[in-house]
Amino acid sequence: MADEHHDDHGNTVSAWFLTLSWIVAWSVAGFAIIFGGGLVLWTVIALGLSVVFAIIAGVMKKAGLGRKEPRPVPPTREQWEAARKAETTNTTTNRAVAATAGKA
């Protein structure tokens, strides 16, 4: 379940665009501040760019460059426990079959 969720998480064009654009915007602002630019000025510029890039990523998502399927819903505690119990039962059954197969 965790691997399925991890594979799904943020693996879209719009998500990558947003991630990379924010890294660039805040890196440029950081370098500008370090090399003598005004702290407030470059922070406001980076925040403004972040909002603009988030809007662009939202438009990209609506245009079909986002997630194609809904996000997977994690199982409830009862569903998880039932699946875990079924796995344990199957494992025990498989071991019994393997043990009897060796005797044949």
N, C-alpha and C positions, 0 to 999 in steps of 0.2 A: 504494500500500500504506500509506504513512504517513497519508494523508488518511482512509482507511478505519479505521485504528486510532484516529486522533484522534477521529473522529466517535463511535466506540464508547466511548471512555474516559470513564467517570464520568457518562454522560448518563442517569442513572436517578433516580427519586424518592428512593430510599434514599441514594444518593451525595450528592445535593444536600442532603438533610436533614442528613447527617453533616457536610458541609462548613459549612453555615450555622450549625448548632448549635455547632460548635467555635469558629467565629469569634465568635459571641455570648458563649460561655462565657469564652473567653480575653480578649476585650475587656472584659467586665465585671470580670474579675479584675484586669486591667491597670489599669483606671480606679480600682478600689478600692485597689490598692497605691499608685498615684500620689497619691491623696487621703488617705493616712494609714492605710490598712489594713495588717494584718500580712502581710509577704511570704510567710512559710511558710503561714499560714492560707489565704490566697487562692490560693496555688499548689496546695495540697492540695485545696481546693474545686474549682478548675478541672480538676485531674487526675481527681478523682472524677466530675465531670460528664462529662468526656471519655469515661471508661469506660462510664458509664451510656448516653450517647448512642450509643456504638459498639455496645453491646448492642441498643439499640432499632433502630438501622439494620440490624443483622444479622437481627433479627426481621422487619423490614419486607422485607428481601431474601428471606427464607424465605417470606413471605406473598405473594410475587409482585410486589413493587415494585422488584426489582432487575433485573439483566440477564436478558433473555428467551432469548438464544442464547449459546452458549459464546464466550469470548473468541477472536478470530481468531488463528490460529497463524501466525507469520511463516514465510516459506519458508526452506528450508535454503540454504546457499551454492550447492549444485549446482542446485537448482530456480531460484534467482534468476539464476544465470549462464545457464541454458538459456532462461529467459524473456527475458533481456536480448539474447541472441543471436537469438532468434526475432523480437524487435522490430526489431533491426538489419537482419535479412534482409527483413522486411516493408517497412521503410522504403526499402531499396535497390530492392526490387521495385516499390514504388509510384512511386518516382522514374523508373524505367525506363519504366513504363507511361505516366506523365505526359509524359515526353519524346517517346515515340513517338506519343502522342495529338496532340501539337502539330504533328507533321509530317504528319499525315493530312489 
